[in-house]
Amino acid sequence: MIVIIIGLYAAIIWLLFFKLKIVEPNAKSYTAAAIIGVVIVGTILLASNLFQPYSKSAVVSQYVVQVAPRVSGMVTRIDAHPNVPVKKGDVLFELDPRPFQATVDGLQAALVQAEQNAKMLENNLDSARANVANARAALVNSQQKVKQFQAALTAATANVAQVTAQRDLAQLNYDRVVAAKEEDEGAIADATVDAKRQSLIGLEDSVAKAIANEAEARVVVEAVLDGENTVVVQAQAQLDSAEAAESKARLALDSVIDGENTAVVETRAQLRNAELNLSFTKIYAPADGFVTNLQLREGFMVGARAPVMTLIDSSERFLVAPLGQNVVRHVEEGNDVEVALVLYPGKILEGTVDSIIWATGEGQGDPSGALPAANTVTGGTALAVRVSFPDLPADLELPVGAGGRAAIYTAKGKPLSVIRKITLRMYSWLNYF
């Protein structure tokens, strides 16, 4: 650009000094012309840089998507091919769906079972209530039995006393006839003595049985735990268990979400998640573009969330043009932009300022436990402008990383845009060489 301006000024001087001879050539006029030229050229350059900025390191950018499966599995099919365009939603590759299908089948069966169980919950509660009623009746019955045990013990003790008295009386009778027999052999018949002896023996057996019955009744009465008869304790435990089962059955029946049993809701949620995982065995293109550096092969085992291929997103193409911080403040969104890429000599692409990226990496601090060293803190010298191409032909390829130059035409200093246009076109033509 400097050469063009100087050339134009030199042509004007030649016309004034030598062709038209309007100005007399002498040392004073030459000096004045030189000073005026420096001022004019400097002013034009300064105004052009400020109001019609020019980026010498513009680069084409596109979004790059790291394609990763959402589930782990073995690759069974690859539909994508290196550098072959794909549309958003096209299948890139597939994983073996059989393990995921098996999980879905199992949960479908579990859902049916859960729904059947939910229908039985009311019956289960009725059955639990009946068990509680039976257990309460059994408790009352056990308490009555304890009273019966105590009555039986009292009766057994009385029987022991009665039978013992009868035995003692029989013993006296037997001793009396034996004594009489010994005094007078013919006074008492032998049959009478034998009868008395047999009666005494029978009563001895009766006493032994009565004592055994009393002991058995006493064991039952004295079988207590924490002051309560074990029969009652056992019946109380059965009642507690029945009441717990009733409470559990009631909670199961009342456990609902939006009117549906929670077990059914949980199983259905698990089924939906399994169906999602099954659908994730097919990996689709997230945008229009093409896959590059494709190393994936059938039979590979891939992990969830681990990138396995790269997709270049061709649905949106833009250019990033760095500008000096002293000139970017004059740029506004919507300003016209012309771009000359090395890839397309002699061709000028028209774009628009999409946005200004008001951030640079120099201002970013890395999280750490150390204080920043002041002598290492440096500021950036440029800010980037993002340029979009709303009218770019769809068949025009803009490879990621293609470089060139860009001229931005702001609302200030519009007459200077002619110089920028000439400069940019000269650069574009020189790209032929």
Buried (B, 14 or more C-beta within 10 A) or exposed (E): BEEEBEEBBEEEBEEBBEEEEEBEEEEEBEEEBEEEBEEBBEEBBEBBBBBBBBBEBBBBBBBEBEBBBEBBBBBBEBBBEEEEEBEEEEBBBBBBBEBBBEBBEEBBEBBEEBBEBBEEBEEBBEBBBEBBEEBBEBBEEBBEBBEEBBEBBEEBBEBBEEBBEBBEEBBEBBEEBBEBBEEEEEEBEEEEBEBBBEBBEEBBEBBEEBBEBBEEBBEBBEEEEEEBBBBBBBBBEBBEEBBEBBEEBBEBBEEBEEEEBBBBBBBBEBBEEBBEBBEBBBBBBBBBBBBBEBEBEEEBEBEEEEEBBBBBBBEEBBBBBBBBEEBBEBBEEEBEBBBBBEBBBEEBBEBBBBEBEEEBEEEEEEEEEEEEEEEEEEEEEBBBBBBBBEEEEEEEEBEBEBEBBBBBBBEEBEEBBEBBBEBBBEBBEEBEE
